Amino acid sequence: MAVKHLKTEEFNALMEQAPLAMVDFWASWCGPCKMLSPLVEEIGAQYEGKALIGKVNVDEEPELARQFGVMSIPTVVFLKNGREFDRKVGVMPPQAFTDVLDKNL
């Protein structure tokens, strides 16, 4: 599985293990999230073994959404060694996400 569905209890440990991560904060009722989901899956397959690509359901993991100050979804947060260094809010073309990953690999 290229995209990891992240839970609060495992989040910090996984982020510390992954030198580079992209995390999509989403919800099942969110139309733009549904539009972005196939793109996240595609990026997950493309970057498997290079970066951790994860998804956090904000309805199931509200604490993580609060921790990252997610106010609107979809929000994609980029982390390096467990620390946020960039974020994108809303649906964007694939290159908006892959450029950030490529520059930080």
N, C-alpha and C positions, 0 to 999 in steps of 0.2 A: 504494500500500500504506500503510494507516494505521498499522499496528504494525510497528516496525522490529526485526528480529532482530539483536541487537548482538553484536559480536565484540570481544575484548580490544583488538586493535590499533587499532580505530576509536573505542572507547568515549570516551576523554577528549576527543578532538577534537569528537565529536558533542555531548557534554555541555556543552562550552564554547560551542558555537554555539546551543544551545537555552536560552532564558531559563528555561523550566520543563520538567521531565521527570518521567515516572512509569515506573519500570522494574520489571518483574515477573521475579523470580528463580524458576525452575521447573525441573522435570525430567520427561521423558516417562513415567517409571514412577510418578509421584506422583499418586494419586487426587484429592486436593484441588486440585492444580494443574490437572488436567483440568476440574474443576468451575469454576475461576476463569477459564480460558482464553477462553471465549466472552464473558465480561464484559469482559476486557481488550481483546478485538477490538472490542467495541461502543464502549467508551470511546475507543479509537483512532480510530474513525470519527467519533465525536462531537466530538473535540478536534483533529481534523486541522487543521493550520495555526495552532493556538493553543498546543499543547504537544507535545513529543516523547513518544510512548508506545512503550516498548520492552520486549523480552523478552530475558532472558539464560538460556540453558540451562546450569545449574550443572555438568552432566557434561561439556559441551564447553568451558566457560569457567570452570574452577575458580579461576583467579587472581582474576577479578572477584568471585566469591563470597567469597573470602578477604578481598579488599580492603574489602568492605562488611560483613564479619563476619556473613555469612548463616549461621545455625545451623540453621534449619528452613525448609522451603518449603511453600507459596509465601510469599515475602516480597516485598512491594511497597515500593520505596524511592522517595521523592519528592526531586527535586533542583531547586535554584534556582541558576542561574548555576554549575552544576557542583558545588554543595555540598549534601550531604544535609540536609534540614530536617525530615523526617518519615518514618515507615515504618509499615506495617501487616503483621502476620504472620497468615496463615491466610485462609480464605475469609470474606468479609464482604459485606454488601449493597452494591449499586452506589454508593449515596449516601456510604458511608464513604470512597470514593475520589474521587468527583466533588466532594464538599464541599472536600476538600483542594485539588484543582485550581482550583475556582472562587474560593476565597479568595486564591489566589496568582497568578491571571492578571493 
